[in-house]
Each structure stands twice: as structure tokens, then as C-alpha cells.
């Protein structure tokens, strides 16, 4: 790829030409004073944590040193003077030396702004760390590699995680210099991978080409992902993300198919459906009460025929089945993923990984610098007060220290909650006022398009608000988590994810929750409407039911969010950012490039790429999508299909991004997807109750059932529409609310409205009728039944599907049997050997004893 | 204790006087032909499983051999001829030899009926097994015991489970003969402990005396149990049972206190409670419809004043709080136990124990003999059919082979379910007929005591039926599990427990469920009663509500079951059995005792004790009790108190039983309480929904609430009783059901009954009224609210309480830090050593090189 003028093997070594350079530190001195500071820049241990964010990565290359793994850590915090910087650096270097690393300083170009410290990890450091990490090394012919046994005996059962792989043990290795390949070496030293497609590492070049061809290409959308290869190149954490995405997408296929079938069932039965027939039947001629005060006229129900037919597509008995199916699907998805995770753990040699290692990939995770700073401040405060109280210095932050942070947290989250709600409420007000204004318009065309225009614009406003707040909430969550002063990076990440999820979830779902459960329920009744701002009547649902509106809301928000996020946020903005930066760099630092014109190498190219921000945004996007697929699936059976289509593209888009548009991320070990699993499982549980409520309260399923079995005289659905409409005596309209111009109003005494209330001639006019209460009881009963049935079935599904796939548990068992046999055999042979030795010793001893004055030192 | 005529140390050895006897096998030849056969008697591996039931333990002592650990295993199955027996024995011995054990045959008394085979486990077998079992051995001064490191390096994190204990590693032990004490030795060889209070093991004698004094004594009821001692003597599994029982009993204390407070709250408010005042108020004078046809008269509600007041004790707003409290209590109990279990695992060195070891305490659990027999038969069948089909012989039983077993299982369980239901129904019929008969009796005294007599006798019949069916179901469950042909003993136990739990739970709770949810709901209404067998009206609840009846039912069954089980089943029957056996033995075998009159030693005494049946009955009793405490606690707040009182006695009773009345059980390793935890957690979840239904449907809490906030004109409870009573027009009684003799009946046109139905003058007389539906909706709404609230809170409790106690996780962390430091130091020193050696070698080499023709063999 690039022209090489020296033997690359030589240039990767210390001055002695033997010790390999495993790691390079770069620091800036004198020339620059301000560096982009990140709180974790001055962490001092390099062995314990290799996952710090890359703060400064600019460097220039001189002296022909081409390091394979180059990390720039700005050792000193940005503020202190140069002297203090040097002290800190020296302490840092001392620690490195204590850890056994060998250090070579750059002596050639002291005058320049950048100084390089090269590190070499000698054999004993590598082997120590390999033993700590329990790195599995391949070994052939288990039965005869006798020399392994002495070391591995004590590992008992835990280490036999791969048939022909053994945990690293230094005592059986002969070729010390070549034993660890570069990748393992860097994993051991730093757990850090560097450049894409390095020409010094031909094996990586093949991997990246394979990834390009087989994975990061839209044309490969139908193929399984090469998960092992992804893991090899990007590490376990990213490998697990793509594996998870793959399992999720794969399982969306059956869900989509069933969703399409349910949708077509609605399509096929719309002609034979009695309620929608009755609504469209112009002979029935129900005169409905006006939809707004004064400006609106009475209207015939048959004019809402279209929405009634459309709502049957989504509101039919099959959706109940589909909701149950999707709840079980969610349980199955989680179980399936658990199995896949265990399989991956097995084939990736993670089975021996301990719980505590999972997130930290080190033994004792270091506290975050922010935490240590606060702790230091506290100690200093304590010292000052010591004369008064004489307390022993506590070694950690208590809840008292965190109290302000927590308080700000809670109040901010409440504030944000209020903000989301008020955003939703503003859109409601927008809808109410615009529809009122449009209804008052004299133009008949405007009038006829009221509902469509208002709904469409309102949903788009909602979508825009959601997208904007999403970005804001992401930043706020990070700020709030910082205030909590979490002790470790893992802790920080978990809290951040939880908070961000809470806020973004609320943001994305608040308008949907409103439409599903609140819209139209506080509108009042004719003659007693609820008004906001004294003038505007609260909105009602469309005559076809709220479900169709929920469906529109869901589909627009889901599709819009996905399209806009995929196109703008994931493709557009990174490109824009890149463009900006290249422009800026060209403007600011042409001299540096001029210095070495022909030497623009891999790390320069990589430096131009976007830094990797972690997997949180990727997971978040998918989890919010999972919410659309599971939470309100009862109202929108096509959601899995849209999710599937999105994800097929998303996988390749993410793949492209990782392979070509991001700097190569750290290879972080991870055994599972962490807190995301808990969030998924929580969403799955939450979806059960939400779907139960959607079916029983938003859809007309229960009223239809109750009518058919309790009130219908024929046992059929005939007369259902009439049954759901209450009577209102037009003379009871409040003054000023009667339609001003009415084409129908002349000979009307009663108008109808959708509710279960006593008729005007009853003893308790307009009170809730017995039907209302019986339907309510049926609805609540259905919720209980549905929830408990689905929970029980989900638990059954989780219980029936074993967590550990059978082939893996069998393989583990087989390995154990093998092991016991090998040990028994070996034991026997050894015993015989010892006995024969012993008998020889004995004869020798006897002969010695028979000879006078022999010393035992002979043996 | 007993007179010893020889040095006991000598007598525990092989003929060479050096090798210790670890194990003795005894077989009978010629003399006896029938031995009590158990399916697991002819298992051939002694290392893999030490937990077989003791089949035959009679033996006679001759030649002065006093073995410390003596197990009698009848090697041959009872059927085959002597020749085959000898073959099997030889194969068995061969296997033992292959496993590395050394065998000494008894040569002295060939003519006698018993032959002894003595086993010695040599050092390498012990050390191999110790390494397999990862037995922790104490070691002092971690920092300086350098010789440990070579072996332990590879263990990584998993082995550091106790600060100064290291997993066994043979390479650092010097004193091989004395290193393992007797107990560890026997744990390693066989995992089997022998006699109580053996005088050869003075340390055990002290333990047993301590257990007697500190634990197995009613006087010690207020003391914490010496769990570590229990574990030391009886093994982990039994230790965990008592620890669990201790935690449960301890946590019952707060539950009892709250229960008593709730009960006294009811007591204190009964005078001020308006509904019960109204019921007792003779001025209100509600004339109620007769309770039975013809024989019963109209009656005044004020005569039911007593039950109304009594029911207020249990049916007041505090019980709702108590139900929520107890659901959270159950969640907390489970979390608390998890923590305790982890603490115990830590202090008992079980943290390193693998999942698969947990139940089997071996690596690969052997299949049950029954399974192997069936498999053999299948293979033989296959062989016969081979000519036709030419199949490869499958190595396991498929579902096809188990299908008949499963079918019998399902049908038997359904049959048993029907049996339980019919038992409950029979008692209902008994109650209905007896009350009808007694009501028809002319004697006024009989008439007045109808309800009390009938209820009391019926509950007692229920109790007796439950106790009898309990025993039957236990046996049936064992039989059914045998039919399923489970592969391993663990499998067998789990399935047995699940089945037995299902059956016994159903049995114990069926009558309670009936009273809580069904009684009085199918009685019909005046003029339209439901009749069984055409003659007897279905029973109704007492006027005070069904809750008081539920309460009576619960308390009698709970107390009765506990008292009878404790007294009769746990004390009486074992004593009776023992008496029987001693009588039988005396009758049958006086000659054997005559043979050695003075030699009745520890194992003889132990043989007289009851064999240990496993912990299943103990756990089962407690779990059923946990059901009483959690499931219907809303109706009986004193249940935790009664459970507490019972358990305080139960612990000491069980302790006494284990120490003095049972043969010493095998010491089985176990990491947790196994499937019982799942059952407990399932019960906890089930209790939420049951309590929700009890509060909303059985108690009058919701109707009162609805009345107060929807129907009461004053906003108080005044008029509640009137509101709950519907009107019935006496003229609508069916002919023949009108009271025949009536003191009140003359001037009555309307009688009242407890239900929400339309009055006779309505347009739909006797239909459910609007109130009925609104109350039903409120009840169902409450169930949803309660269930989801409590589930969320329980999840919160489980999430807030960390599974691993903080002190333990901190200790583990500290150990890790220490370890890393030690390793780093050691590494450094080693490196220096190597370097100095290397430099010496170098100089030496140089000197050698400088000298001509030196051979490298010198070094």
C-alpha cells in the first residue's frame, strides 16, 4: 500500500534493535499550553486501564519511528506549571517501571514540541498479565502434553472452557519471543488496538478487507454477519453489539410476518365487519352532535366511514392475539439472546471471565479522576476542621457529599419531565386552536381538511420537538451523571445510560402515551364540555376511535425518527463534521504537513476520522425502536416490519461507519451487553401492561365483546354502533354553543355522541350508565387476565428455553470426562514412575548404608 | 467412654500397621440370601458419589478391627447367583484399584457370613481429589509463603475466596501423612461422615456436646444457631437448611409485630367503626330474607352483630397496608436470604464451587441405576430389531421412552386434582346437608348453634382429610417421579420436590381458596337460589362477610396442621417406629447380640436410630407454612405470629431430631437451597395477586370505599349497610320456599339480602344494579393497581438490596489488591534474581569460553 524504505521489523524496536515497541506515549512541552482537557487524562496506571478516551492525538513523525500502537496521553493536567508537569510525568514513569515495563526516551529531538516515550513489555510482564487475564493459548494433543499439567492442575473446573485451549501458563512455553503475536501482545499490554489496515500487520489487512467485502456493504444485507471476525478486529464489546443486533433483526422476521398476516386479516375482514358496515350505512343516519362550538354543524356518522374502515385494519380480534404473541416474542428474544451470548462467551473464551472483570477488564477498577479530586478536596477540608472535631479521615465519599448532586439530579429530571409534558401540551394547544380557527374559516375546503391538516402538522411538530429534545437530554444526562460523582467508569456509564434512557424514552413516548390513554377522555360531554383557557374545547378522538390516531402517531414518529436519525444524524452530521475539521486543519496547520510531505501515513489518515463515542447511541437507538416494536404493538402490527427494514440497513450502515468512518475503537472485553439487557427486560415487562391497556381501553375490542355477550339481542354485532352512542337533548346545549348555521339543525331534538351515558329522559340524565360500568369492569378484568396470562406464559417460555445451549453444556461435560480420564491415567503412570524411582533409591540407599560413612549429599 | 483394650491408632490400619483404613466395605456371602434391596445399591464408583442410602448396616465385629468410617454396601444385586455376584464384586474392586485406592482383603475368617474389604486412600488419591474439590487449606502469612505461588498463579481470581485459605496444591506440603485430618480425609474419600459422638474422634465429641448444649435444647430458643458448627458436623446442605430456617424465623419477628399492631388497630377501632355499629344497631331493624327454605324464619341483621364486630378485627384499612407490607416482606426475605447464602458461601469456602458441582458434589454425576436399567433394556430391544432397521444405538432415552411415564404423570396429577376438589366438595355437601337437617330440627338449641357446629366440624374434617391426603400425595409423587425415569439423582430430587409441592400445596389450600373466592358467589338470590342435588341450597357466607370465615378456616388449618405435624408426625411416629423396630429386632436376632455381649458400640447404637430421609419433608413443611404467612395474610394478620411461635419450637425440635434421633446423615456439599428458592420466589409472586383478590373481593374494603366516595351523601360511612342490602318482594318467593312458621312474617312485604341488585319496583327487577358494576370495576381496578404497585416495589426492594453484602465484596476487593501488590513485588524480586543469575552465568560462560574446549555440561 505505502512505500516502505526500511525493514519495518527493525523500526518497531528499541535502540538495541531487539526489544519490541509495544506502546508509545507522546507529550507536548513548552510549545503549546492549552490542550483539550478531558477529566480522565491524567490517570497514572497504564496496565490497569487501557480504555481512556483519546484526548490529544496530534503528533508529528520524525526520526523514522513507525510505532505500531501509538497512544497519545497528555500526562499533565492542563493547568499546572511546567515544573509540576514534569514531576507528575516522572511519577508516572516511575509507576510504569514498577509495573515492570521498560522505557526508552527519545533523545534525538529535544528541541521540538513533542517528546516520545516508548514502552516495551518484557516477557515476565506479558506472562504475568496473560496469567491474570487467563488468556487461552492453543495447544495440540491434550492427552500427551504432559508439561501442561503441573501448572493447570489447580485450576479445577473453571479453566476448561475450550477444548484445545488452555489458560496461559508460562512454564510450558519454549519460544518466548515469538509466542505472543502482535494482537495478543497489545491486548496484554494495553488492551488497545490502533490503526485500521496497518501495512505492517498483513493479517489485519486481510481482516479489514474481509470485513469490507462480507459485512460493511449493503449488498451483503442478506448474509449473516461475520461476528467472530468483528470481534477479532474490534474486540468483544463491539462484537457483542453486532451479534445482538443480528439476533434482534433475525427475530424481527417472524414478528414481521405475523404482523403482516394480522394486518391482512384486518384488510380481508373489513367488508364483512358489522360495526364498520353499520357506520358506513347511510340508512342508519345517526345525527351526531357538533364537533366544535357554534362554528360546527351537526353531522352524519356515515361521513366518518373512511376512518372506521381504516381503524378496523388495526383494531380487530387478531390484534389481541398479536399483542400476546409479541409479548411472548419479547420473552423469547431475551432468552434467545442469553443463549447466543453464552455460545459467544464459549467460543470467545470468556467463560472463565469473572463477574467483576466484565466491565472493567482489569482487577481493581481505578476511581475516576473527578472522584479522586473531590475526595482530595474533602480530605483537605477535613484536615482544616480537625482541630475542632478530631475525626478520622474517611476514605470514601458518603451520601452527604453526593447529596447536592442527587438533589440537582432529581429536580432536573422532574424539570425535564415537566418540559416534555409541556411540549406535548403545547402541541395539544396548537391542535385545538388551529382546528378551532380552521373550523371558523369560511372556506369550505379548509373546513373539510381540518382533521388531516391538523393531525399531520401536529405530528411533525411533535417529531421535531422529540429530535431536538433528544439531543438536549443526551447532554443533560451526561452533565447530571458527572454531578453524581460516580466512583468508577463502569458506574458512570451505567448511571449515564439509565438516565439518558429514562429521559429519551419519556421524550419519545410522551405524545404516544397521551394519544393512547388520555386523548378524548377529558373532553366532557355535550352540554358540559371541558374547556382550556376558557375558550377552546378539549380535543376528542376521531369518530373511528383513538386507535387509528395512535396508529398514525406511532408510525410517523417511528418512521420519521428512524429515517432522520439514520440519514441526518448518522450519515449527514459526521460528514459535515469531518468536512469542517479538514477545513479547519488545513487553515491552521499547513506547516506540519509541509514538514513531511511524503509521510502522510496510516495514523494521519486515521486521525482524520471521527473519534469513537462508545456504543451508547447505537444501543439507545435500537432500544427505543424495541419500545416501538413491543410497547404499542397492539395498535400497530406493522411496527416489526418497519423495524426490520430499518435494521437491515442499520447493520450495514453501522458496519460501514465502524470500518471506514471511525477511528479504530479500543478492543474492550465484555461478557455481556450489560445494563442494556436489564433495560430490554424491563421494557418487555412494561410492554405487557401497556398492551393490556391499549387493547382494553384504546381499542373497541372489549365494548364489542360486552355488547355481543351481554346486550345484543341476536347475539351478533348488529346494533353495536347504536348501542355505543348516547342521546343528547339539543335544548340542553349551553347558550352560545348551539351551531350558528345549520343545514340539519331545524328538525333535530336529539343528537348522538360516543359515550355510555343515561339518556335525557332517564332519572339521572347524562350520568354514566350501567353499560359504562359493566364495560369498565370488563376492560379492567381483561387487563388483569391479559397481564397475568402473558406474565405466566413468558415465565414458562423463559423456563422452557434453557439458558445454556445443549451442545455447549454437553461439550463442557465431555471435556470434563476427558479430563478426569486423563488425570487418572497420568496419576497412575506417575505413581509407577515414583515407585520405580523409590525402589531404585532404596537399593541405592541400602548400598550406601552398607558402605561406611557415606554422606547424603551424594544423592 | 468405652473401654478400649488396644491402641486405637494401631487398629485403624492395614496389616502393615502403616496404611490407615479410610473405608470399609462389607459383603455377606452364602449365609443370607435376601437383603433389603435399594435400586442404588449396586453403584460401582465410590469416588464419584458417596451419598447412597444405607441399605444394610448390620455387621459384627471380630478380630478387634474398629474402623472409624464404616459403610456397608451390598455390592451384588440381590437376584443373581453367587458366581455372578463374585464377578460383579471383582469388577468393582478392579475399578477401585484403577481409581488408585489400595485394598486389603480380610483373610482371617472366611467361614463367617460377613467379609470385610478395607480401603486405604493413598496420598496421591487424596491430593488429586483435594485438588478436584478445591479444598481450602489454611496457610499463614500470605505475603511470605513464596512456595505457594508457583502453583496458584494460574488460578487467577476465582480461588481467592478466603483470605488465609488457599486451594489445596500438593507441591507445597511437606508432612504428607498428617496433613489431612480424619474429617477432611473422609470428606475427600467419600464425603461421608459416620457415627455420632465417636470416642475415637475427640474433636467430634466436643462438637456434639456443644450442639447439644447450645442448639438442640428448647432452653436455647432465644439464641442464634451455631450454624458453623452445624455445618461442620452435618455438612453444608443441612447447615444451609438451618441457616435458612434461622433467617426465616428471625424475619418473622417484624412481620409478627406488624401483624399484632394491625390486629390491635382493628380491636381499637371496632367501637368507632360505623358499619359494624350500624349492623349492631337494633333500631335500624333490617329484616333479612331467610337463610334456608321453609325451615328458616326471617331474621334481624342486628342478631349477626357479633360476627360483624369480629370481622372488623381482620377486615379494616390496616389490612390493606399489611398486605402490601407482607408482599414487600416476602421480597425482602428472599433478598436477605440471598445475602446470607453468599456470606455463608464465603465463610464456608464454597465460592469457588462451580454451578454443576452444586448438587452432585462430583464432576460428572452418574445416572441413576433405574435409568441405566431402562437404557440397557432399550439397547437390547434395539439389538433384536437391528436386522430390520439397522439403526445406530442411541445412547440416551428420548421423550418417546418417557412418554408413557409422562402420560401417567399428567393423568395422575389431574386425577389427584379432581380428588382434592371432590374432597372439598364433599365437605361442602356435608355442611349444606347438616345445616339443613339441623335447621329442620325442632330443638331451638340445636337451631341456634347451627353455624358454629357446622363450621367447626367441617373445618376439622377438612383438616383430617388434608393430613391424610398429604401422606398419600407424598408417596404418589415419589412413585410418579420414578415413572419419569430421571437421569440423575439431582434431577430426580428436583422433579420429586416440584410434584410433591404441587400436590401438597393444592391439598392444603383448596378449601381455603374455596372459602376465599367461591363460597357464597354461586348461591343465587332470593327467589332464584341455586340448588345442589335439587334439594339443598348452596351455602352463603356469614352475614359478617366471607372474610371472617376465611380467617377461621386459615387459623384452624394452619394451627392444626402445625400442631399435629409437630407432635404426631415428627415426635410420635418416629418413637413408635423405633419401638416397633427394637421389638422386632429383639425377637428376630438375639443370637447376634449374644455373640458379642460386651461389644455393643457406637455403630450399634446408631443403627437403632431412624435413618435420615433427606431434608425434603422439613423444607416442605416450612414452605407450606410460608404459604400461610404470605398468600392469605390479608385476611389473617396473626399468621406470622403463629408461624413464629411454631418455628421457634420447630428449630429446636429439628435440632434434637438431628442430634439424637437420626443416624448421622451424609455431609453433602451444597451452595444453595436449590429448587426451594424458586418455589419460595414463585410463592412470593403468587401471593401478590392472591392478596389483591382477597382484599378487593373477599373483604368489604372496596365497597366501603366506593360507597364513601361515590354514593354517600354525607361523605361518611353512615348508611353503608342499607346500601349493600337489596330489596326482595316476599311475594316473589317460589312456592314451597316461604318460611313455614314465622314470628316476623305476618306484616312483611320486603325482605333484604346482601347483594347489589335492582329493587322489585325497578324496570329490570333483581338484575345487577349500576352499583354492582361500579363496585366490580373498582375491585378490578384495585387489583391492577395493587398488583403493579407491589410488583414494582418488590423489584425496587430487590434492586436496592445488593445480593453480595458490602463487607464481603469489599473483602474480596481488598484481597485482590493485596494479591496484585504481592505479585508485583514478587515479580520484581524474581526478575532481579534472574538478572543476577544471568550475569553470573554470563561471566561464568565468558570464563568458560575463554578457556578452550569447555563442555556446557559443567553448568
HADDOCK unambig.tbl for C-alpha pairs under 7 A between the chains (distance, minus, plus):
assign (segid A and resid 99 and name CA) (segid B and resid 824 and name CA) 6.78 0.50 0.50
assign (segid A and resid 131 and name CA) (segid B and resid 154 and name CA) 5.85 0.50 0.50
assign (segid A and resid 131 and name CA) (segid B and resid 156 and name CA) 6.85 0.50 0.50
assign (segid A and resid 132 and name CA) (segid B and resid 156 and name CA) 5.39 0.50 0.50
assign (segid A and resid 134 and name CA) (segid B and resid 156 and name CA) 6.87 0.50 0.50
assign (segid A and resid 151 and name CA) (segid B and resid 151 and name CA) 6.20 0.50 0.50
assign (segid A and resid 152 and name CA) (segid B and resid 154 and name CA) 6.97 0.50 0.50
assign (segid A and resid 154 and name CA) (segid B and resid 131 and name CA) 6.00 0.50 0.50
assign (segid A and resid 154 and name CA) (segid B and resid 151 and name CA) 6.94 0.50 0.50
assign (segid A and resid 154 and name CA) (segid B and resid 152 and name CA) 6.93 0.50 0.50
assign (segid A and resid 154 and name CA) (segid B and resid 155 and name CA) 6.84 0.50 0.50
assign (segid A and resid 154 and name CA) (segid B and resid 169 and name CA) 6.59 0.50 0.50
assign (segid A and resid 155 and name CA) (segid B and resid 154 and name CA) 6.78 0.50 0.50
assign (segid A and resid 155 and name CA) (segid B and resid 155 and name CA) 5.42 0.50 0.50
assign (segid A and resid 156 and name CA) (segid B and resid 131 and name CA) 6.81 0.50 0.50
assign (segid A and resid 156 and name CA) (segid B and resid 132 and name CA) 5.47 0.50 0.50
assign (segid A and resid 156 and name CA) (segid B and resid 134 and name CA) 6.86 0.50 0.50
assign (segid A and resid 169 and name CA) (segid B and resid 154 and name CA) 6.71 0.50 0.50
assign (segid A and resid 364 and name CA) (segid B and resid 817 and name CA) 6.82 0.50 0.50
assign (segid A and resid 770 and name CA) (segid B and resid 770 and name CA) 4.78 0.50 0.50
assign (segid A and resid 770 and name CA) (segid B and resid 773 and name CA) 6.94 0.50 0.50
assign (segid A and resid 773 and name CA) (segid B and resid 770 and name CA) 6.94 0.50 0.50
assign (segid A and resid 773 and name CA) (segid B and resid 773 and name CA) 5.13 0.50 0.50
assign (segid A and resid 773 and name CA) (segid B and resid 774 and name CA) 5.20 0.50 0.50
assign (segid A and resid 773 and name CA) (segid B and resid 777 and name CA) 6.60 0.50 0.50
assign (segid A and resid 774 and name CA) (segid B and resid 773 and name CA) 5.21 0.50 0.50
assign (segid A and resid 776 and name CA) (segid B and resid 777 and name CA) 5.94 0.50 0.50
assign (segid A and resid 777 and name CA) (segid B and resid 773 and name CA) 6.60 0.50 0.50
assign (segid A and resid 777 and name CA) (segid B and resid 776 and name CA) 5.95 0.50 0.50
assign (segid A and resid 777 and name CA) (segid B and resid 777 and name CA) 4.01 0.50 0.50
assign (segid A and resid 777 and name CA) (segid B and resid 780 and name CA) 6.70 0.50 0.50
assign (segid A and resid 780 and name CA) (segid B and resid 777 and name CA) 6.69 0.50 0.50
assign (segid A and resid 780 and name CA) (segid B and resid 780 and name CA) 5.66 0.50 0.50
assign (segid A and resid 780 and name CA) (segid B and resid 781 and name CA) 5.96 0.50 0.50
assign (segid A and resid 781 and name CA) (segid B and resid 780 and name CA) 5.96 0.50 0.50
assign (segid A and resid 784 and name CA) (segid B and resid 784 and name CA) 6.23 0.50 0.50
assign (segid A and resid 817 and name CA) (segid B and resid 364 and name CA) 6.94 0.50 0.50
assign (segid A and resid 824 and name CA) (segid B and resid 99 and name CA) 6.89 0.50 0.50
